Amino acid sequence: MKKQTLIKSPRFAKALALTGVLALSLTACGSGTAAPEESSAPQGGAGASAPYYDQLPQEIKDAGKIRVGMSPTGTPFSMKPGEEFEGMLPELSDAAEKLLGVEMEIISTAFPAQIPSLQAGKIDMIWGASADSVEREKVLDFVSYLRSPMKPLMLKDTDLSISTEEDLCGVKVGAVQGGDIHRYLETVKTKCEESGTPMELNLYEASSAAMAQLQAGKVETMIGMGAIQDYIAATAEDGGLYRVESLEVLPTIYAMAFEKGDTELQTALRDALRELVNDGSYEEVLTKYHAASGALTADEILINGVGSGELK
């Protein structure tokens, strides 16, 4: 049975500032919960005989587990309908566990508390829909696991095609307020106005609000994270409600996040994930959650790959 323990998170100014640096461009992963909630993941791994056990830091070997900070980001990344996490990231975590030889213990951590918890040593890593960037690599180190652009979602029976940026002109567009997609759409809105065909931009505090307006016909398309859009289109009413248009903007690398300089742990996770790519487990999980279009090759599973210029 899973244990449920509350952990108090520090609220110092520096940590809150760094949280802003790592804020997601689309999804507001944080909830109103101020403190993370701990839960132990299923036991797995083969101990010291596991192929990547020797690469782990000694303190991780001694503890017998890696504490993974994760929030219920939403489908397909991670959900928590009950006591246990479900979704793409928990399944990848379970698969990595067998290669590392220690438990991947998922600690349910509200988004605003993740960086403070990492810095306070309450978790060893963060695994969510965190975007890697040159600026963010000044704060934390990242191990890439997915590429996903922003894409337009629309009702399936809508007589509208969006394949280029210009196709957004004259369209009622919905998006979540703040982040890269908001800034991008403001730029497009200005271009459309200059062309004489204004775009109506409607901004919402949460993706759920934007989706509700899309379904009600108040906006014609909602632009958001491609991995989420693809999952919604494939699963809502068995794929009969929405479709994703071909326009792709703001390609983004999503990654696990670690304390700067925690090289041994980063290398072990990178190599374990590369092994999952090579043995087909990674693609199997991504396909299950309709995210295979964002799969990386083994050579693209990198530490700080965006900052090095190897990933875009």
C-alpha positions in Angstrom: 0.0 0.0 0.0 1.3 3.5 -0.8 2.2 5.8 2.0 0.9 9.3 2.0 3.1 11.8 3.8 3.0 15.6 3.6 6.4 17.4 3.3 6.7 21.1 4.0 8.5 23.0 1.3 10.8 26.1 1.9 9.4 29.4 0.6 12.5 31.4 0.2 12.7 34.2 -2.3 15.5 32.8 -4.5 13.6 29.5 -5.0 10.4 31.3 -6.0 12.4 33.4 -8.5 13.9 30.3 -10.0 10.4 28.7 -10.2 9.4 31.5 -12.5 12.4 30.7 -14.8 11.1 27.2 -15.2 7.4 28.0 -15.6 5.8 26.0 -18.4 5.0 27.9 -21.6 1.5 26.4 -21.9 0.3 24.3 -19.0 0.1 25.7 -15.5 1.3 22.5 -13.8 1.0 23.9 -10.3 -2.1 23.4 -8.3 -3.3 25.3 -5.2 -1.4 22.8 -3.0 1.5 24.5 -1.4 3.4 21.4 -0.2 4.3 18.2 -2.0 2.8 14.9 -1.1 5.0 11.9 -0.9 4.1 8.5 -2.3 6.3 5.5 -2.9 6.5 4.0 -6.4 6.2 0.3 -7.0 9.4 -1.6 -6.1 11.4 -2.7 -9.1 14.9 -3.1 -10.4 17.5 -5.8 -9.9 19.7 -4.1 -7.4 23.5 -4.1 -8.0 23.0 -6.4 -11.0 21.1 -3.8 -13.0 23.0 -2.5 -16.0 23.2 1.2 -14.8 23.4 0.7 -11.1 27.1 1.3 -10.9 26.7 4.8 -12.5 24.5 6.0 -9.6 25.8 8.3 -6.9 26.7 6.4 -3.7 24.0 8.2 -1.7 21.3 6.9 -4.1 22.7 3.4 -3.8 22.6 3.7 0.0 19.0 5.0 -0.1 17.9 2.4 -2.6 15.7 4.9 -4.4 15.6 8.0 -6.6 13.0 10.5 -5.4 11.2 11.9 -8.4 9.3 15.1 -8.0 6.2 14.9 -10.2 2.9 16.9 -10.4 -0.4 15.8 -12.0 0.5 17.7 -15.1 -2.4 16.1 -17.1 -2.7 13.8 -20.0 -0.7 12.3 -21.4 2.2 13.2 -19.1 1.1 12.4 -15.6 -2.3 12.0 -13.9 -3.3 11.1 -10.3 -6.9 9.9 -10.3 -6.4 8.0 -7.1 -3.4 7.2 -4.8 -1.1 6.3 -7.7 0.2 8.3 -10.6 -0.7 7.2 -14.2 0.5 8.3 -17.6 3.5 8.4 -19.9 6.0 9.6 -17.3 5.2 7.1 -14.6 5.4 4.3 -17.1 8.8 5.5 -18.4 9.9 5.8 -14.8 8.8 2.2 -14.1 10.8 1.0 -17.1 13.9 3.0 -16.1 13.7 1.5 -12.6 14.5 -2.0 -13.9 17.7 -0.7 -15.6 18.9 1.4 -12.6 18.4 -1.2 -9.9 16.8 1.2 -7.4 13.2 2.3 -6.9 12.0 5.4 -8.8 9.9 6.8 -5.9 7.4 9.3 -7.2 6.9 12.2 -4.8 3.7 14.1 -5.6 5.0 17.7 -5.7 3.0 20.8 -6.6 4.7 22.7 -9.4 5.6 25.8 -7.4 7.3 23.6 -4.8 9.4 21.5 -7.2 12.5 23.7 -7.3 12.5 24.5 -3.6 12.1 20.8 -2.8 15.0 19.9 -5.2 17.3 22.5 -3.6 16.3 21.4 -0.1 17.2 17.8 -0.9 13.6 16.5 -0.5 13.7 15.1 -4.1 16.5 14.1 -6.3 15.1 15.1 -9.7 12.0 16.6 -11.3 10.2 14.8 -14.1 7.3 16.7 -15.8 6.6 18.8 -18.8 9.6 21.1 -18.1 11.0 22.8 -21.2 14.7 22.9 -21.7 16.2 26.2 -22.7 19.6 28.0 -22.7 18.3 30.3 -19.9 16.9 27.5 -17.8 20.2 25.6 -18.0 21.8 28.4 -16.0 19.6 27.3 -13.1 19.3 23.5 -13.5 20.7 20.7 -15.6 18.3 18.8 -18.0 18.1 15.3 -19.6 15.9 15.4 -22.7 13.1 12.9 -23.3 10.6 14.5 -25.8 10.2 17.0 -28.5 6.9 18.7 -29.0 5.8 21.9 -30.9 2.7 23.9 -30.3 -0.2 22.8 -32.5 -3.8 24.0 -33.2 -6.7 21.9 -32.0 -10.2 22.3 -33.4 -13.6 20.7 -33.5 -13.5 17.9 -36.1 -16.5 19.2 -38.1 -15.1 22.8 -38.4 -14.7 23.9 -42.0 -11.3 25.5 -41.4 -7.7 24.6 -42.3 -4.6 25.9 -40.5 -1.3 24.9 -42.1 0.6 28.2 -42.0 0.9 31.2 -39.7 -1.0 33.3 -42.2 -4.0 31.0 -41.8 -4.5 32.3 -38.3 -5.5 35.7 -39.6 -9.3 36.1 -39.4 -9.6 33.3 -36.9 -10.8 33.3 -33.3 -7.9 31.8 -31.5 -7.7 30.6 -27.9 -4.6 30.0 -25.8 -3.4 29.9 -22.2 -2.2 33.3 -20.9 1.5 33.7 -20.3 4.5 31.9 -21.6 6.0 31.5 -25.1 2.7 30.7 -26.9 1.1 33.9 -25.6 4.1 36.0 -26.8 4.1 34.2 -30.2 0.4 34.8 -30.8 0.6 38.4 -29.9 3.3 38.7 -32.6 1.0 36.9 -35.1 -1.9 39.1 -34.1 0.1 42.2 -34.9 1.1 40.8 -38.3 -2.5 39.9 -39.1 -3.7 43.5 -38.2 -1.0 44.9 -40.5 -2.2 42.6 -43.3 -5.8 43.9 -42.9 -7.2 40.6 -41.6 -7.3 40.8 -37.8 -6.9 37.7 -35.6 -9.1 37.5 -32.5 -6.9 36.4 -29.6 -8.7 35.0 -26.5 -6.5 34.2 -23.5 -7.4 32.0 -20.5 -5.9 31.2 -17.2 -6.0 27.5 -17.7 -6.1 25.1 -20.6 -9.4 23.6 -19.3 -11.1 27.0 -19.8 -9.7 27.3 -23.3 -11.0 23.8 -24.1 -14.4 24.7 -22.8 -14.6 27.7 -25.1 -13.5 25.7 -28.0 -16.1 23.0 -27.4 -18.8 25.8 -27.0 -17.7 27.3 -30.3 -16.6 30.6 -28.8 -13.1 30.1 -30.4 -12.3 28.3 -33.6 -9.0 26.8 -32.5 -7.0 26.4 -29.3 -3.2 26.4 -29.7 -1.2 24.5 -27.2 1.4 21.8 -26.5 1.3 19.3 -29.4 1.7 16.2 -27.2 -1.4 17.2 -25.3 -3.4 18.2 -28.4 -2.6 14.9 -30.1 -3.7 12.9 -27.1 -7.0 14.8 -26.8 -7.8 14.5 -30.5 -7.1 10.7 -30.4 -9.1 10.0 -27.2 -12.0 12.4 -26.8 -15.1 10.6 -27.8 -12.8 7.9 -29.3 -11.3 10.4 -31.7 -14.6 11.7 -33.0 -14.6 15.2 -31.4 -11.4 17.0 -32.3 -8.6 17.1 -34.9 -5.1 18.6 -34.9 -4.2 20.8 -37.8 -0.8 20.7 -39.5 0.7 24.0 -38.3 3.6 23.5 -35.9 5.3 26.4 -34.1 7.7 26.8 -31.2 9.3 23.3 -31.2 10.3 22.6 -27.6 12.5 20.0 -25.9 11.0 18.6 -22.7 13.4 17.2 -20.1 14.0 15.8 -16.6 15.5 18.5 -14.4 18.4 18.1 -11.8 20.5 20.2 -9.5 23.4 21.7 -11.3 26.4 19.4 -11.2 24.6 16.2 -10.2 26.5 14.5 -13.0 26.4 10.9 -11.9 22.6 10.8 -11.5 22.1 12.7 -14.8 24.4 10.3 -16.7 22.7 7.2 -15.2 19.2 8.5 -16.2 20.4 9.5 -19.6 21.9 6.1 -20.3 18.9 4.2 -18.9 16.6 6.2 -21.1 18.8 5.6 -24.2 18.5 1.9 -23.4 14.7 2.2 -23.4 14.9 3.8 -26.8 17.1 1.1 -28.1 15.0 -1.8 -26.8 11.7 -0.3 -28.0 10.2 0.3 -24.6 10.3 4.1 -25.0 8.5 4.1 -28.3 5.9 1.6 -27.0 5.0 3.9 -24.1 4.9 7.0 -26.3 2.7 5.2 -28.8 0.3 4.2 -26.1 -0.1 7.9 -25.2 -0.2 9.1 -28.8 3.1 11.0 -28.4 5.3 9.0 -30.7 5.6 11.9 -33.1 7.7 13.6 -30.5 10.1 10.7 -29.9 13.8 11.4 -29.7 16.5 9.1 -31.0 19.0 7.6 -28.5 21.6 10.1 -29.6 19.1 12.9 -28.8 18.8 11.9 -25.2 21.3 14.4 -23.9 22.4 16.4 -20.9 21.7 20.1 -21.6 21.3 19.4 -25.3 19.6 22.7 -26.0 22.4 24.8 -24.4 25.0 22.8 -26.4 23.1 23.5 -29.6 22.7 19.8 -30.3 18.9 19.9 -29.9 16.4 22.4 -31.2 
